[in-house]
């Protein structure tokens, strides 16, 4: 990528956006529905999302299996939708990248060829490796595509990564952002402190903590260290979230309102109430009661209710809604209609499905 293109990408990321983690649209027989996959991308862009991440956890890592063979087709289809969108020049195009170094570099090369601007780099394949090994892996991939780091919670395949790791990661020149998704306050602060201590102002921090979205986005982080006094507050710029793969229009409005709230001298308690409501909604959708076993089917269940995907099926027949999860999602929709965008989808769905 040219330096001017990387600069543009950095600037757009730092503005702060709603970036949905895109699910995979499957028919009832578990075949891929290209029609509904296109509709999802059209929905996200019409709702005002600043970008979309594809090939990530929500898209199902199994798309990479040779017998399934959907990694390239999905990335190609989504890229084609980006290229025909009216705002194609401003869309932040993110591709998930997985595996050990050889696989990750191959995926990064493909993503770059297809026009993706940054790779969201999963480190799940490095469960027991030393930091130096992982950092060398990151450097190798960064030579192919600008990197978005990814702190994934251990309960869905991530691993604990120290402050020292993240501080070293921020020294990689081609890092443009970090998605913080450990679902843990201590580990979230480790990443933010590492970015602040690096002195770099060109790395955007995005929340992936679907259990604490609003507080993450509202908090002014003023952290100090042995070699740096407290400085101007740093905010998490935006969110790259599975939760924002549903009810995206309301998420866009919410982020806009949060950016305004950051400028006010006092925090309105409305935001704390809304944070609690959104966290309760996420608990149902992500199936926290069952250690997130039904998180991807939960996202699909909401989209299926809105007739944006043709089923709640995953590629793995064993991956399904947990007992009682559908009822919990229905309860959330009844209790918190202000979080949903049912009317918006109803008005435009047929247009997106053409």
N, C-alpha and C positions, 0 to 999 in steps of 0.2 A: 504494500500500500504506500502511495506517495505521502511525503511528510505533510503536505497541505490537507490530504484526506484524513490523516490521523488527527491533525489539529482540529479539523471540523468535527470529527467524531468525539474528541475530548470535550469540546465546547458544548455539544448537544447533550452528552452524558451529564456534564456538570450543571446544566439547566435544571435537571431533575424531571423525570417522567414516570408515568405508569407504563410498565413493560410486562405484559402478561407472559407467563410460561405456557406455551401452547400445548393443549392436549392433542391426542391422536383420535381422529374420528373413524370409528369402526361400525360396519353394518352388524345386524344381529348374528350373521354367520362368521363374524370376526374378519371379514375381508375389509380392505381399506376403502372408505368412501371419499374419493377425491372431491366430489361435489360439496360435501359437508366440510371438508378440510378447507376448501376455498372460502366457504361461507364464514367459518370461524375467523379467518384472517380479515375478511371484509368487515365483520362485526367489530373486531378490535380496532381497526383503523377508523371506522366510522364513529366509534365511541370516543376517539381522541387519544388513543394510546400513542406514546411517542416512539414505540418500537415493539418488537415481538422477539421472544426467544424460542427457538425450535430445536428439536433434537436433544432436549433436556429431560429431566426426570418425568415431568408431566407428559411428555411425548412418548414415554416408555423407552427405556434403554434397549429393550428387546428388538427394536426396529433394526438394530445393527447385526442381528444374527443372520448368517448366510441363508438359512432356510426361510427367513422372513424377507430380508432384502429390501427394507423400506427406507433406510437411512438416506440414500441419495434421492430416491423419488420424492420423499417428503420435503427435503431441502429444496429440490428443484421446483416443486409446485409452489411452495411458500415464496421463493424468490421471484417466481413469475407474477405472483399477486403483488409483491412489493413493486415490481418494475412497471406495472400498469396503474398503480395508485396515483391519485392526483398529487399527493404529497411525497412522491417517491424519493425526492432528494433529501428529505429530512428524517425519514424513518431510520431508527437505529436497528440494524440487522444483526442479530446475535445467533450464533450456532453453538449448540452444546458439543463439547469435545471430551471424549472418554478414552480410557485404556492406558496401557503402558506407552512408552515414547513412540515406538514405531506406528502403532495404531493411531495415537493422538496426532502425530505429524501428518499421517495420511488424511485423517478427518479434517485437520486444519487446512491442508492444501485444497481439498475439495470445497470446503466452505468458502475459502478465499476466491477460488475460481468462479463460484456461483454468486459472488458479490456480497457475501457476508463480511461485516466490518470488524467483528471481534468474536473471539471464541471464549465461551464460558467453560472454564477448564475444571472438570471433575478430577479429584485426586483419589477417588474411591479405590483405584487399582493399586494404591501405594499404602496399604493398611499398616505395614510393619517396617517400611523403609525409613532410613535416616533422613533428616532434613536436607542434607547436602545432596542426596540422591534425588529427592523431589524437586529441589530448586534447579538442579541441572536439567531435569525433565522440563520444567517450566521455561527455562531459558531456550531450550531447543524448540519448543512449540512457538514461543514468542518471536522467533526468527521468521516464522511463516505468516502469523496473523497476530494483530494486537490482542493482548490478553485481558480478560475479565476474570479475576480470581474468584474462588468459590469456596466459602467455608460452609460445608454441608453437615447437618447434624448427624451424629453417629447412628441414630435409630433408623435412618433410611440409607445407610451405606457410607456415611462420611467418617472422619476420624478427628481426634483432637489435634489441633495445631497451635503451637505456642506463639506468644508475642514475638519471640526471637525469629521464628519462621516468617511471620508476616512482615517483620521489619526488614528481613533480607529480601523477601518477595518484592517489597516496594522499591528496591534498588534495581530491579529489572527495567530497563528503559522503556520497553514496549508494553508495560502494564498501563491500561487506561481506566480500569475500574476494579472494584472488589464487591462481590455480592456476599453479604454477611447473613448466614442462615444457620447458625448453630442452635437456635432456639434457647439461648443461654446468655444472660446479661454479662457475666464475667468475660466470656469469650468474645462477645460482640465488642466490648470495650477494648480488648486486646488488639483487635484489628484497627479500630479507630485511633488508638494511641500510636500504633505502628505507623499509620499513614501520617499522623500529625508529626511524629518524631522524625520522619523522613524529610520533612520540609517541602515535600512535593505538593503543589497546589493543583496539579493536573490529573490527579487520580480521584475519580468520583466514587463515593461510597453509596451502595444501594442496599436497602434492607431486603432480606429474604426471610426475615423472622415473621412468618404469617401469624404467629400467636401474639404479636405486639406491634402491629404495623403503625398505628397512629402515634403512640408514644415514641417509637423510634424516630419518626419523621418530625416530631415536634421538639425533641430534646436538643438544646444547644450544648454540645460537648465541649467543655472547657477543662482540659486535662493538663496536668503538669508532670514533669519528669525531672530527673536529676540534672539534666543539662538544658532544660527549657522551662521557663516560668510559664504560668498560665497565659495563654494567648487568646486572640479573638476566637469566638465560638465557631465550631465546625458543625454543620448539619449533615445528616444523611440526606443525599440529594433527592432520591426517589426510591421506587421499589421495583424489583424484578421478582414477581411473586406468582405462585400457583393460585393463591386466593384471588388474584386479579385476573385470572383466566375466566372468572365469572363476574357478572355485575360490573363490567368494566367501565361503562359510562359513569356510574355513580362513583367509582374509584377515581376517575379523572377529575370530576367535580370536587371530590374530597381532597385530593392532593392540591388542587388550585386554592381551595379554602385554607388548607394547612399552611401553604406558603404565605398567605396573607396573615394568618394567625402568628406566624413566627416574628412578624414585624411589630406586634403589639406588646405593650409593657407588661400585661398580665395575661395569664392563661385562663381562658373560659372553661369552666368545669364541664361544659357540654362535650369537650373533646375527650375527657376521661370517661364519661358515660358512653360515648360512641366507641371508644377503644374497647371497653368491656363488652359491648354488644357485638362488635366485629370479631373479637376474640372468641366469644361464645359461638358465633356463626362458623368460624374457622374450626372450632373443636368438632362440630358436627360434620362439616364437609371433609375435613382431614382425618376424621376418625381417631381423635386423640385418645379416646377411651380404650382403644384396641392397639395402642402403640403405632398409630398411623397406617395400619394394615389396609384400610380402605380409602386412602387419600386420593388416589387417582380415580377410582370409581366414584368417589364423592363429588369431585369436580365434574365428571361426566354426567352424574345424576342431575345436577343443576342445569347443565346445558341441554340434557335430554328433555327435561321438563319444558324448556323453552323451545324445543324442537330444532335446536341448532346442531345436534348430533343424533344419529339414528339409533343409538343404543348406549348402554352404560358398560358395554363389554370392553375388556382389555385383551391384549394378545395372549396372556396367560389365563386359561380358564379358571385357575385357582385364585386369581386376583379379582375379588368381587366385593360388593358392599357387605359390611359386617351386619350381623343380626341387629335390627333396630335402627340402623344408620339412616335408612330412607325416611323413617318416621321422625327422626331427629332433624333432618334437613327440612322436612315439611313444617315442623314446629317453628324452626328458625324463620322460615319465609313468612309464616303467619305472624310471628312476634315482631319481626323487624322488617316490614315492607320497605322502609326508607333506605335500606341497604341494597335493595334489588333494582334492576332496570328492566322489569318485565314488560312495561308498556313500550319502552324504546325498542326492544327486540321485536315485540309483536308488530310494531309499525313497519319495520324494515326487513324482517326475516325473509319474506318471499323474494325481495329484491336481491338479497345476498345469496340466495340459493339458486338463482338463475344460472 
